[in-house]
Amino acid sequence: MLIIVVYGTCGTLTFSTSDFTSENVVKINPRYGRVNNPNVALKDDCALRAFTIEMAGYIAPSFWKNKWISLSESAFQMNECNETMYRTYRFSNTRPPFKIKEERKTDACYRSVFVDDETGDDLSKGTFDKPLKTIQAAVSLTRILRILHGSDNTMCIVIRAGTYYLGTNATSSNSQLGAIALTNDDSNLIIQNYQNERVILSGGTLLQLQWSVHARTVTGGTIMKAQIPSYVKPDQFNELYIDGKRAIVAKYPNGDPSTQGLYAANPGFCFEWQKWWGPSSNKSVEIHVQEPNRNGTVFTNYQLGIGGGASVFDPPTNFWSTASPPGGDNYVTTRGITVNRGTLPNINNWTKPTNGWIHTFQGEYWGSWIFEIASVNSTEYTIMFGRGGFQEARGLSWGGAFYVSNIFEELDSPNEWFLDKDTRTLYFMPNETMPKIFVASQIPCLISLHGNNINSPIQNVQIQGMILSETTNTYMREYMVPGGGDWAVHRGGTIYLMNTKDITITHNLFTQLGSNGIAVIDYNDITSIIMNEFVWLADSAIILVGSTNGIDGFSMASQPVNTLIQSNLIHETGIYVKQSSPILIAVSRSVSVIGNLMFNIPRAAININDGFYGNHTLSWNVMFNTVRETSDHGPINTWDRQPFLSDAKQSGIPSLWQHYSYIHHNTIFNNYNALWPIDHDDGSCFYEDSYNFHVYGGKKNFLGHSKTDHHQIYVYSDMNRGDFGSNVCLGFYAPQRGYSGWNEVWIENTCILYKIPMPYIIGNCDTTDLLVPYLANNKIYIPNGTEVIFTCNVNGTSTKLNLKQWQSYGVDISTTVYSTPDVQIIIEWGREMLQMTIV
């Protein structure tokens, strides 16, 4: 592990370095924000200070850089590392109990079975002196031991150091069935490494290759070639890992998708096109449930499109596939692109264009698509698309920045590769010297836990101390649309859970992966994901995705429940799939996300895709460098467009309303393209946001209701993007009496403005019929020498009001206005808020 984020000390966080080796070093490049500067290393509990200072160099505005360093250092509470302070937090509303379990002790093993790939033999006894060779054999032995000694005894599989190539001769490539497939027969099991030894579980197979020169390039490079061994499955070989890192499939324009995106000076994407080819009409069958409904809201009824345009999803349904979905447009995608002449200089030479893929952003940059290439007209510079476009749910008739990959004629840059599946020939261009270790991906899922059903789950399993790596990518596999959010999601992962209870995944490293890290799908009760690192992932880190029977999530309780995601380090995710996130919560119950560190990601850090049951808690997390490649989003994003029945309101009684969820004591840097620190988007309701420290951005309410915002600190909320974003303390967008904007509260907050003395944007503000949140007891700080401005229609004319005039209409009672203070004062406010005991 590089950094372990623990709730309790170092202000709000502890960064433990107890597991450091020579490779466990955090290194930062101030230009790209990635881990690659050997001069910055975490050597003690407070060494994140160096990381923060480096970070300031590339995300802070130049006019604010020096102050930003002090501010960010203090936000991470670096000067309080030796202070222990115990905190309690009382919610404003009654919150149902959250079930968690005590940490399991591995000395509870009734019998330990040892595995050693180098010295083991699957015909041995599995003792320390006579270990087994494979983990699969160890699983089989523990099943036999349970029969002999009782199923309630905890068995342990202890794995010695080495790389276990689970993709070699794998019998399944199912992304929901692992090479290590655990079932009900494996309850009461611990799988762990031996005494901190380095255990790598690879989803690939080690290649034994005989290289020869294929060709010299005009730029002086050398393309090498080799025949892949007979044991390699070419159809599953879509990622090549060289010396433990993802190589670059041949692409145009050149660039490494892992380290070059729209955040970089050289993004590796192309912006030159003439035309996007519009979609073909393909209407879906529509379902509209008239009763029950949520009257008094914008999103009143359950709706769904089936088949037609939604057929690209599995199952073939999509909230956005009705003719007129509320708050958006019908799901479609573009059919092709005509690029500018000269943009693809090798297009006339492409011999197998249909091997290729197009990676493109959705035109509004709400996510990305990947398409197979169906045909190419090189004369017209036109590429028509085949299967794809299902990697996000909203769709659009045009795309954005793009690149072309998996075309042999584009292999012209170091570290690029191409596999000719017909001839089983692997081509590769080295930099200067030939690397040593080549691994071909073969499977996407390493470990799966499948219980029989909800009433018969696999129970009491712990997985710890593993490095999980080198899996097949899944971006062209099946995607589905959960709820009414913007997301489509692949319901698979490196570790896959379904029908489980009391599962712990801890102290693991998920790195260089082609899919999601952990997929918690449908019913899983009391899942703990604690103290892991996720880095260099193609998709999301942790996804929680439940199911309903249409509108009915009451009688079909097939959702994740009581999930704890705590003290994880998550960064460099979404390498291929940009509508992705460190943590996705969709159709789930009672999720707690506590004390995690998340950064360097293309979209939100935490995405709550729907309202459903609610009862979530997001607390003590640190988020920065989010929304680096997309737009119209925030570090924390929520939606609530699709109503579902559940028993959230009252046990045993179905209702369309949910529990409150709680977002508190988070530190959020709203930089890059992030617009609102907490983006409560279309229809979001029943949230209490409190005691969060926000930098660059204010509050957003849009088409929702019933949110309480109190005791927050917003630092320079007007220093976001000038063209689009918050730029005020509170954005109250498009309220409609009787539909949205009701039961909203914004009190006891502190907001500091840097350049614009206007605290609020109140949509449709009119003093004759005020529809505003309940505003009171706030402290507004405005630039020196300016007068505060509250804008509202008075007698039909937009008027700038001062504080006294604004308060004369019965709003913002006891709110005060001051001049913007020095940054050191702001730092003290943040420290006091984040460290104080709340009772």
Secondary structure, 3 states (H helix, E strand, C coil): CCCEEEECECCCEEEECCCCCCCCCCCCECCCCECCCCCCCCCCCCCHHHHHHHHHHHHCCHHHHHHHHHHHHHHCCHHHCCCECCCCCCCCCCCCCCCCCCCCCHHHCCEEEEECCCCCCCCCCCCCCCCECCHHHHHHHHHHHHHHHCCCCCEEEEECCEEEECCCCCCCCCCCCCCEEECHHHCCEEEEECCCCCEEEECEEECCCCCEEEEECCCCCEEEEEECCCCCCHHHCCCEEECCEECEECEECCCCCCCCCCCCCCCCCECCEEEEECCCCCCCEEEEECCCCCCCCCCCCEEEEECHHHHHCCCCEEHHHCCCCCCCCCCCECCEEEECCCCCCCHHHCCCHHHCEEEEEECCCCCEEEEEEEEEECCCCEEEEEEECCCCCCCECCEEEEEEECCHHHCCCCCEEEEECCCCEEEECCCCCCCCCEEEECCCCCEEEECCECCECEEEEEEECEEEECCCCCCCCCCECCCCCCCCECCCCCEEEECEEEEEEECCEEEEECCCCEEEECCEEEEEEECCEEEEECCCCEEEECECECCECCCCCECEEEEEEECCEEECCCCCCCCCCCEEEECCEEEEEECCEEECCCCCCEEECCCCCECCEEECCEEECCCCCCCCCCCEEECCCCCCEEEEEECCEEECCCCCEEEECCEEECCCCCCCCEEECCCCEEEEEECCEEECCCEEEECCEEEEEECCEEECCCCCCCCCCCCCCEEEECCECCCECCCEEEECCEEECCCCCCCEEECCCECCCCCCCEEECCEEEECCCCCCCEEEEECCEEEEECHHHHHCCCCCECCEEEECCCHHHHHHHHHHHHHCCCC
